[in-house]
């Protein structure tokens, strides 16, 4: 899940990449010019999560 303008409290993903069956996520996504603080949340098949915040610009 990717939120291009994370407010620091609530994740509002603009992109949710959930592939079917044995497919993989795309892994590369164009960053919009108006993006601010970007929050990425990756969850694996065991429900382990990685959350990363990046400032754009």
C-alpha positions as CSV (number, residue, x, y, z in Angstrom):
1,X,0.0,0.0,0.0
2,X,1.3,3.5,-0.9
3,X,-0.1,6.7,0.5
4,X,1.4,9.7,-1.5
5,X,0.5,12.3,1.1
6,X,0.6,10.6,4.5
7,X,-0.6,12.9,7.3
8,X,1.3,11.0,10.1
9,X,-1.8,9.4,11.5
10,X,-4.0,7.6,9.0
11,X,-2.8,5.6,6.0
12,X,-4.9,6.4,3.0
13,X,-3.4,4.3,0.2
14,X,-3.7,5.5,-3.4
15,X,-2.1,2.2,-4.6
16,X,-2.9,-1.2,-3.2
17,X,-1.0,-3.9,-5.1
18,X,-2.4,-7.3,-4.3
19,X,-1.5,-9.8,-7.0
20,X,-3.5,-12.9,-7.8
21,X,-2.2,-16.4,-7.0
22,X,1.5,-16.9,-7.8
23,X,2.0,-13.4,-9.3
24,X,4.3,-10.8,-7.9
25,X,3.7,-7.1,-7.1
26,X,4.8,-4.6,-9.7
27,X,7.5,-3.2,-7.4
28,X,7.9,0.1,-9.3
29,X,5.3,2.9,-9.2
30,X,5.6,6.5,-10.6
31,X,5.7,9.1,-7.9
32,X,3.2,11.9,-8.6
33,X,4.6,15.5,-8.7
34,X,2.2,16.6,-5.9
35,X,3.4,13.8,-3.5
36,X,4.4,14.9,-0.1
37,X,5.3,12.5,2.8
38,X,5.1,9.0,1.3
39,X,4.2,6.1,3.5
40,X,4.7,2.5,2.2
41,X,3.3,-0.5,4.0
42,X,4.4,-4.0,2.9
43,X,2.7,-7.1,4.4
44,X,4.0,-10.6,3.6
45,X,2.0,-13.8,3.5
46,X,2.7,-14.4,7.2
47,X,1.1,-11.0,8.0
48,X,4.5,-9.5,9.0
49,X,4.6,-5.8,8.1
50,X,7.2,-3.2,7.1
51,X,6.3,0.4,7.3
52,X,8.5,3.1,5.8
53,X,8.0,6.9,5.5
54,X,9.9,9.0,3.0
55,X,9.7,12.8,2.4
56,X,9.4,13.7,-1.3
57,X,10.7,16.8,-2.8
